[in-house]
Amino acid sequence: MPGSQKLLLDIDGVPMVRHVLDAASEGGCHQTVVVYAEEDVRRAIDGRAELIFNAKAHTGMASSLQVGLRALRPEIEGAMVLLGDQPLVGSRTVATLLRAWRREGSRPAVAVSSGDDGWAPPVIISRELWDELFALKGDAGARQVLHGRPELLDVVPAPGRPDDIDTPDDYAKIVRLFPRKRPRQRV
């Protein structure tokens, strides 16, 4: 299921990417930027975020990450990287990560525990690490910067699920989590 078209898949009557966008805004993010490569994704956002076109999306994930970081206001101290194919990451998860990152003595990056002694996006990355992100190429992302450097990363348990949708089976599993709306009966 590669490509941005998966971001438009219906989850409970809403395009998947909008679930993620709503989680960011309701969870307390001060500036929300959506990096897109396809016009359909731009239309699905419907004015709910700043939209940044990535003309180099075909080169891999690193270019989208870099375009998004460059679009942030200079006073922004850290960026939360949320993937558009993680519709079960809710506003409580976003708020939990923000609280952990703002805590005195926190490390330069904070991510969600994946339950298997690892971590998964979303992840907040302090501006002090952005130069390393700007040096990435291809499909590399925050994991390549943080791998093997536990001194940089706090991993926190958070509500919600960081599951992403990469296959039709992944999509089917997530859709089943939402109750079907029943049509109204006419009296």
C-alpha positions in Angstrom: 0.0 0.0 0.0 2.7 2.5 -0.8 1.9 6.1 -1.8 -0.2 8.9 -0.6 -3.5 7.4 -1.8 -3.5 5.2 1.4 -3.8 8.4 3.4 -7.2 8.9 1.9 -8.6 5.5 2.9 -11.8 5.8 4.8 -11.6 5.2 8.6 -15.0 5.7 10.2 -16.2 8.1 7.5 -13.1 10.3 7.5 -9.8 10.1 5.4 -7.1 8.4 7.4 -4.8 11.5 7.3 -7.5 13.6 9.0 -7.6 11.4 12.0 -3.9 12.0 12.5 -4.3 15.7 11.9 -7.1 16.0 14.4 -5.0 14.1 17.0 -2.2 16.7 16.5 -4.4 19.7 16.9 -6.6 18.3 19.7 -3.5 17.0 21.6 -1.8 20.4 21.8 0.5 20.9 18.9 1.1 24.6 18.3 1.8 24.5 14.6 0.6 21.7 12.3 2.2 21.1 8.9 1.2 18.4 6.5 3.8 17.5 3.8 2.1 16.2 0.7 2.9 15.0 -2.8 -0.5 14.4 -4.3 -3.3 17.0 -4.8 -5.9 14.6 -3.4 -4.2 14.7 0.0 -4.2 18.5 -0.1 -7.9 18.5 -0.7 -8.6 16.0 2.1 -6.9 18.4 4.6 -9.5 21.0 3.8 -7.7 24.0 5.4 -7.0 22.3 8.7 -3.2 22.7 8.6 -0.4 24.4 6.8 0.3 22.4 3.6 3.8 22.0 2.2 4.3 20.4 -1.2 7.2 18.0 -1.4 8.4 17.9 -5.0 11.1 15.3 -4.1 8.7 12.8 -2.3 9.8 10.1 -4.8 13.3 10.2 -3.2 12.1 8.8 0.1 10.8 9.7 3.6 13.9 11.8 4.5 12.9 14.5 2.0 9.4 14.8 3.5 10.7 15.0 7.0 13.2 17.8 6.0 10.6 19.8 4.1 8.3 19.7 7.1 11.0 20.7 9.5 12.0 23.7 7.3 8.4 24.9 7.3 8.3 25.3 11.1 8.5 28.7 12.7 11.9 29.6 14.1 10.7 29.7 17.7 9.5 26.1 17.6 11.9 24.1 19.8 10.9 20.6 18.7 8.9 18.8 16.1 6.5 15.9 16.6 6.7 13.6 13.7 3.3 11.9 13.1 2.8 9.6 10.2 -0.3 10.0 8.1 -0.9 6.3 8.2 -1.3 6.0 12.0 -5.0 6.7 12.5 -5.2 5.1 16.0 -2.7 7.6 17.5 -5.1 9.9 19.3 -5.0 13.3 21.0 -4.2 11.7 24.4 -1.1 10.1 22.9 0.0 13.4 21.5 -0.7 15.2 24.8 1.3 12.5 26.7 4.3 12.9 24.5 4.2 16.7 24.7 4.1 16.5 28.6 7.0 14.1 28.7 9.1 16.2 26.3 8.4 19.4 28.2 9.3 17.8 31.5 12.5 19.2 33.1 15.4 16.9 32.4 13.8 15.2 29.4 16.1 14.0 26.6 16.2 15.6 23.2 13.7 13.0 21.8 10.6 11.4 23.2 8.7 8.5 21.5 5.9 6.1 22.2 6.7 2.7 23.6 6.0 -0.1 21.1 5.6 -2.6 23.9 8.5 -4.8 22.8 11.2 -2.8 24.5 11.3 -0.6 21.4 9.7 2.6 20.2 7.5 3.7 17.4 6.4 7.1 16.0 5.1 9.5 16.8 8.3 11.0 18.1 9.2 14.5 19.2 12.7 15.7 18.2 14.4 18.7 19.6 15.7 21.3 17.3 19.3 20.4 18.5 19.0 17.1 16.5 17.5 18.6 13.3 20.9 19.0 11.6 21.3 15.2 11.8 17.8 14.8 10.2 18.7 17.3 7.4 21.7 15.0 6.5 19.5 11.9 6.0 18.8 10.5 2.5 16.3 8.2 0.9 13.9 6.3 3.2 15.8 7.2 6.4 14.1 8.9 9.3 14.3 9.7 13.0 15.0 6.0 13.8 18.4 6.3 11.9 19.4 9.3 14.0 18.3 7.8 17.3 19.2 4.1 16.8 21.9 2.9 19.3 21.8 6.3 21.1 19.6 5.7 24.2 21.0 8.8 25.9 19.0 10.8 23.3 15.6 9.2 23.7 12.9 8.9 26.4 10.4 6.2 25.6 7.0 6.6 27.3 3.9 4.5 27.5 1.0 6.3 25.9 -2.7 5.6 25.3 -3.7 4.8 21.8 -1.9 2.5 19.4 1.0 3.4 17.1 -0.1 0.8 14.5 0.5 2.0 10.9 -1.2 0.9 7.8 1.2 -0.7 5.2 -0.9 -3.5 3.8 -4.5 -4.2 2.9 -4.6 -6.6 5.9 -3.4 -3.7 8.2 -6.2 -1.6 6.9 -8.8 -4.3 7.4 -7.7 -4.8 11.0 -8.0 -1.1 11.8 -11.4 -0.7 10.1 -12.8 -3.6 12.2 -12.0 -1.6 15.3 -14.6 1.0 14.4 -18.2 0.1 15.0 -20.4 0.2 11.9 -22.9 2.9 11.8 -26.4 1.4 11.5 -28.9 3.1 9.3 -31.8 4.8 11.0 -35.0 3.0 11.0 -37.9 4.9 9.7 -41.0 5.0 11.9 
